[in-house]
Amino acid sequence: MHSSRRRLGTSTALLVLLITGSQSVLSQKAASRVDSGAGTVSGQVSCVDTNAPARFAVVTLEPMPGERHSSEGASEGNFATNSTATTDMQGRFVMDKVAVGRYYVLASLPGYVNPLAGFEAKQLSAMDEETQKELAKRVQMIRVDANQVVTVALQLEHASEVSGAVLYDDGSPAVGIRMQLLRREKDGELSEVNSELIKGLSSFGSDTFTDDRGRYRLIGTPPGKYTVKATLPALEIAVGGLLGGSGSSVSVRGDQSAQFSLYLGDKFRAKSARVFQVGRGEQIGGLDFTIPVNGLHTVTGTLTAAHDGHPLNFGEVELLFADEREQVRSTHVELDGSFRFSFVGEGKYILRASGAEDGEVVESPSGPFASVKAHSMKAYGEVEIPLTVQSDVSGLVLSAPDAAVNTAAQP
């Protein structure tokens, strides 16, 4: 009995010692964090929909515009005016050595609303008074003082999402199609959603590709009015040298003339696209596309000099919608003067050529291009012709006139 009590007393004393020691260490760490002339920001991030910690969320301090941040030793480069941390398994984070000043506190996690997703990059760059007022409604602000710890609690709201499938008109899945979310602005225009404030750092999934069954899912959509754009692959990527141990090589080739896009409602033009409303946290499915393979055609022709019909080896050809002269896409002529547009929908268009030239061509010893223009020998004027597409069109000739001479500049 007495022996047992002695063992219990020893264990209790050891536990008290450990707790006391741990508290001492934590106190020392906390003191070291704030005893630096700068401040510390700590806190916790949770998910509203699950009431669970937001694990591996990224928390960023963004200095308020016009705010002068300072701290002792800042001139030595020991303090950051913006800091980033990743939350742990309990959703907690700590940022040390934060310069004195006021900050916006941002937290992001895939599938959850990023408060910056509703802004365009140019808005955030200019940061006018209206943008700052709107930011104040959406983003928490803090003030960091020297040798002080600021504690914040952030909550992430699950974002809306839209989904659907893309099929060809024969019923087969359209694989690897780029899907983009477009937002309808107050003026009625459609704009690409700002999914990447900084290239490579997506704030949410507003840009994706269809899977092997043609399905797509755009995650993290903020409330608003939207449509969806589907674009066929226009980049050819080939990998060679995989057999025989001779070393692998990658070949990449882009084809602007084949950049065909279809908008929700199976429309060829953005202005005709079906627009839908997304509410807070709403999930919208069934936004399907059918790519009309039988309704897409090829247009080919040659750019020539009007005075003698010889092919011009440099120039740009544009395909425009006939009614509003809106550009569908453009391409450069080949060295033999030929041009080609793939995947052209049925309708009325204008073909327009500009920058037509006879140019001296030299072979490129290396690099991605087989030949380059050394210099221009003769320039030509612009030319355009009407075009109606109901099937494949070939044999078109764009005859560029001689460029007009500016006689006013002559002596």
Stockholm file with secondary structure:
# STOCKHOLM 1.0

chainA/1-411         MHSSRRRLGTSTALLVLLITGSQSVLSQKAASRVDSGAGTVSGQVSCVDTNAPARFAVVTLEPMPGERHSSEGASEGNFATNSTATTDMQGRFVMDKVAVGRYYVLASLPGYVNPLAGFEAKQLSAMDEETQKELAKRVQMIRVDANQVVTVALQLEHASEVSGAVLYDDGSPAVGIRMQLLRREKDGELSEVNSELIKGLSSFGSDTFTDDRGRYRLIGTPPGKYTVKATLPALEIAVGGLLGGSGSSVSVRGDQSAQFSLYLGDKFRAKSARVFQVGRGEQIGGLDFTIPVNGLHTVTGTLTAAHDGHPLNFGEVELLFADEREQVRSTHVELDGSFRFSFVGEGKYILRASGAEDGEVVESPSGPFASVKAHSMKAYGEVEIPLTVQSDVSGLVLSAPDAAVNTAAQP
#=GR chainA/1-411 SS CHHHHHHHHHHHHHHHHHHHHHHHHHHHHHHHHHTTSSEEEEEEEEETTTCSBCTTCEEEEEECTTCCCBCTTGGGTCCBSSCEEECCTTSEEEEEEECBEEEEEEEECTTBCCTTTTSCHHHHHHCCHHHHHHHHHHSEEEEECTTCEEEEEEEECBCEEEEEEEEETTSCBCTTCEEEEEEECTTSCEEECCCEEETTEESSBCEEECCTTSEEEEEEECSEEEEEEEECCCEEEEEECCSSSSCCEEEEEECGGGCCEEETTTBSSGGGCCCEEECTTCEECCCCEEECGGGEEEEEEEEEETTTCCBCSEEEEEEEETTTCCEEEEEECCTTSEEEEEEEESEEEEEEEEEEEEEEEEECSSSSCSEEEEEEEEEBCCEEEEEEESSCEEEEEEEECBCCCCGGGCC
#=GC SS_cons         CHHHHHHHHHHHHHHHHHHHHHHHHHHHHHHHHHTTSSEEEEEEEEETTTCSBCTTCEEEEEECTTCCCBCTTGGGTCCBSSCEEECCTTSEEEEEEECBEEEEEEEECTTBCCTTTTSCHHHHHHCCHHHHHHHHHHSEEEEECTTCEEEEEEEECBCEEEEEEEEETTSCBCTTCEEEEEEECTTSCEEECCCEEETTEESSBCEEECCTTSEEEEEEECSEEEEEEEECCCEEEEEECCSSSSCCEEEEEECGGGCCEEETTTBSSGGGCCCEEECTTCEECCCCEEECGGGEEEEEEEEEETTTCCBCSEEEEEEEETTTCCEEEEEECCTTSEEEEEEEESEEEEEEEEEEEEEEEEECSSSSCSEEEEEEEEEBCCEEEEEEESSCEEEEEEEECBCCCCGGGCC
//
